[in-house]
Amino acid sequence: MVAERKTKLSEILLHVKFTQRGVDSETKKQLEEEEKKIISEDHWYLDLPELKEKEN
């Protein structure tokens, strides 16, 4: 009976760990998507004076 209880407990713990990994990976994906969105929304540019082309 003790062996059955340990086995059942182990199965439950494995299921919980599996579920938690899925939640963690989903959260990680969402954070990465949000970060990409923020980066793509920002416009990076150099604040340099315009260069004139050399006239031949």
Rosetta blueprint (number, residue, H / E / L):
1 M L
2 V H
3 A H
4 E H
5 R H
6 K H
7 T H
8 K H
9 L H
10 S H
11 E H
12 I H
13 L H
14 L H
15 H H
16 V H
17 K H
18 F H
19 T H
20 Q H
21 R H
22 G H
23 V H
24 D H
25 S H
26 E H
27 T H
28 K H
29 K H
30 Q H
31 L H
32 E H
33 E H
34 E H
35 E H
36 K H
37 K H
38 I H
39 I H
40 S H
41 E H
42 D L
43 H L
44 W L
45 Y L
46 L L
47 D L
48 L L
49 P L
50 E L
51 L L
52 K L
53 E L
54 K L
55 E L
56 N L
